[in-house]
Amino acid sequence: TILSTCINPFEAEVPGETQGLVVNASLTTYPGLQEVRLYKSAAFTTRALFYPVTNAQVWVENELGQREFFVETVKNSGIYFPQNRNFVGEVDKTYVLHISTNDNQTFASKPEKLKGTPPIKKIYPEAIISEHPLLGQVLSGYKILLDTEDPPTKGDYYRWSWVHYERQGFCLTFDGV
């Protein structure tokens, strides 16, 4: 019996090595929740996904020309917080995010009006039941849902965040039996 193999090299065409600026920013009406995260996308041939953009000048400016500067509080993190920790966005004001990187690139967002959120009518939990191979149906968590009335205007987007920690009085373990 004779065995043979054949290997034909494949030369893939790799897209250009252009890096893009990735901006993840949050401006709210609550103190302590404002932040701007800046990253450069990694080249196609590297293992990393993003590289932090450090030492940038970052600020938001409202329609009255008032500026709030953001600083990178943890060195080389690419995460920027307002110099004034009590800074909050104001409903019905329009803001522009400005970024100037240390390689002399400048960016500005489109003006965005900070809209108020409609009142929450009801907040309620919904149990998440999952199937366990030995115990059958078990409670594996909760979804927290809310009801509100959204005005009929287009372009309204809302995000509510909620964190709750509760000490559990039990521990489910599986010993293989």
C-alpha positions as CSV (number, residue, x, y, z in Angstrom):
1,T,0.0,0.0,0.0
2,I,1.3,3.4,-1.0
3,L,0.1,6.5,0.8
4,S,0.7,10.0,-0.4
5,T,-0.6,13.4,0.4
6,C,-0.6,16.7,-1.4
7,I,-0.4,20.1,0.2
8,N,-1.3,23.1,-1.8
9,P,-0.4,26.4,-0.1
10,F,-3.2,28.9,0.2
11,E,-2.4,32.6,0.0
12,A,-5.2,34.5,1.7
13,E,-5.7,38.1,0.7
14,V,-5.7,40.0,4.0
15,P,-7.5,43.3,4.2
16,G,-5.5,46.5,4.8
17,E,-4.0,47.2,8.1
18,T,-6.1,50.3,8.8
19,Q,-7.0,50.9,12.4
20,G,-10.3,52.6,13.3
21,L,-11.2,54.6,16.4
22,V,-13.7,52.8,18.6
23,V,-15.7,55.1,20.9
24,N,-18.0,53.8,23.7
25,A,-19.4,56.8,25.6
26,S,-22.2,57.4,28.1
27,L,-23.7,60.7,29.1
28,T,-26.6,60.5,31.6
29,T,-28.4,62.6,34.1
30,Y,-26.9,60.7,37.1
31,P,-23.6,61.6,38.7
32,G,-20.8,59.1,38.4
33,L,-22.1,57.4,35.2
34,Q,-20.4,59.5,32.6
35,E,-17.5,57.9,30.8
36,V,-15.8,57.7,27.5
37,R,-13.8,54.6,26.4
38,L,-11.4,55.0,23.5
39,Y,-9.8,52.1,21.6
40,K,-8.1,51.5,18.2
41,S,-9.2,48.4,16.4
42,A,-6.5,45.9,16.0
43,A,-5.1,44.9,12.7
44,F,-6.6,41.8,11.1
45,T,-3.4,39.8,11.6
46,T,-3.0,40.4,15.3
47,R,-4.5,38.5,18.2
48,A,-5.8,41.5,20.1
49,L,-9.2,43.0,19.4
50,F,-8.6,46.6,20.6
51,Y,-5.8,48.8,21.9
52,P,-6.6,51.5,24.4
53,V,-6.2,55.1,23.1
54,T,-4.2,56.9,25.8
55,N,-3.3,60.5,26.5
56,A,-6.2,61.9,24.4
57,Q,-7.9,65.1,25.0
58,V,-11.6,64.4,25.5
59,W,-14.5,66.8,26.2
60,V,-18.2,67.3,25.7
61,E,-19.6,70.7,24.7
62,N,-23.2,71.8,24.9
63,E,-25.0,74.2,22.5
64,L,-24.1,77.1,24.9
65,G,-20.4,76.4,24.4
66,Q,-19.9,75.0,27.9
67,R,-17.3,72.3,28.0
68,E,-16.6,69.5,30.4
69,F,-13.2,67.9,30.0
70,F,-12.6,64.2,30.7
71,V,-9.4,62.7,32.0
72,E,-7.9,59.2,31.9
73,T,-8.0,58.4,35.6
74,V,-6.2,55.1,35.3
75,K,-3.0,55.5,33.2
76,N,-3.0,53.8,29.8
77,S,-6.5,52.4,30.2
78,G,-8.2,54.4,27.5
79,I,-11.1,55.1,29.9
80,Y,-11.9,58.8,30.6
81,F,-14.1,60.3,33.3
82,P,-15.2,63.9,33.8
83,Q,-12.8,66.2,35.7
84,N,-15.8,67.3,37.7
85,R,-17.1,64.1,39.2
86,N,-20.5,65.7,39.7
87,F,-20.9,66.5,36.1
88,V,-24.2,65.3,34.6
89,G,-26.0,65.8,31.3
90,E,-29.0,68.0,31.3
91,V,-32.3,67.0,29.6
92,D,-33.1,68.9,26.4
93,K,-29.5,70.2,26.0
94,T,-27.5,69.2,22.9
95,Y,-24.0,67.8,23.3
96,V,-21.1,67.1,21.0
97,L,-18.2,64.7,22.0
98,H,-14.8,65.9,20.9
99,I,-11.6,63.8,20.8
100,S,-8.1,64.8,20.0
101,T,-5.6,61.9,20.0
102,N,-1.9,62.1,20.7
103,D,-1.2,61.4,17.1
104,N,-3.0,64.7,16.1
105,Q,-6.2,63.1,14.9
106,T,-9.4,65.0,15.8
107,F,-12.9,63.7,15.9
108,A,-16.3,65.2,16.8
109,S,-19.7,63.4,17.1
110,K,-22.8,64.6,15.6
111,P,-24.8,66.8,18.0
112,E,-27.1,64.7,20.2
113,K,-30.0,66.0,22.3
114,L,-30.2,64.4,25.7
115,K,-33.8,63.4,26.0
116,G,-35.6,62.6,29.2
117,T,-37.0,59.1,29.9
118,P,-40.7,58.5,30.3
119,P,-41.8,57.5,33.8
120,I,-41.7,53.9,34.8
121,K,-45.2,52.6,35.5
122,K,-44.3,49.2,36.9
123,I,-41.2,47.1,37.7
124,Y,-41.5,43.4,38.2
125,P,-39.4,40.2,38.2
126,E,-39.9,37.2,35.9
127,A,-38.4,33.9,37.0
128,I,-36.0,32.1,34.7
129,I,-36.5,28.3,35.0
130,S,-33.9,26.0,33.5
131,E,-33.7,22.2,33.3
132,H,-31.1,20.5,35.5
133,P,-30.1,17.0,34.5
134,L,-30.6,15.6,38.1
135,L,-33.0,18.0,39.8
136,G,-35.4,18.7,37.0
137,Q,-36.7,22.3,36.7
138,V,-34.7,24.8,38.9
139,L,-34.8,28.5,39.4
140,S,-31.7,29.8,37.7
141,G,-32.3,33.5,38.0
142,Y,-34.6,36.4,37.3
143,K,-35.3,38.9,34.6
144,I,-36.3,42.4,35.7
145,L,-38.9,43.9,33.4
146,L,-40.5,47.3,33.4
147,D,-43.5,48.9,31.8
148,T,-43.5,52.5,30.5
149,E,-45.2,54.5,27.8
150,D,-42.9,55.7,25.0
151,P,-43.9,58.9,23.2
152,P,-44.7,58.4,19.5
153,T,-41.6,60.2,18.3
154,K,-38.9,58.4,16.3
155,G,-35.3,58.0,17.5
156,D,-36.1,57.5,21.2
157,Y,-33.7,55.0,22.8
158,Y,-33.7,54.2,26.5
159,R,-31.4,52.2,28.7
160,W,-32.0,51.3,32.3
161,S,-29.4,49.7,34.4
162,W,-30.0,47.9,37.6
163,V,-27.6,45.9,39.9
164,H,-28.7,43.8,42.8
165,Y,-26.7,41.4,44.9
166,E,-28.3,39.1,47.3
167,R,-26.5,36.6,49.5
168,Q,-27.7,33.0,48.6
169,G,-28.4,30.8,51.6
170,F,-27.5,27.6,49.7
171,C,-24.9,26.2,47.4
172,L,-25.8,23.6,44.7
173,T,-22.9,21.2,44.1
174,F,-22.6,18.0,42.0
175,D,-20.3,15.3,43.3
176,G,-20.6,13.1,40.3
177,V,-23.0,10.5,41.9
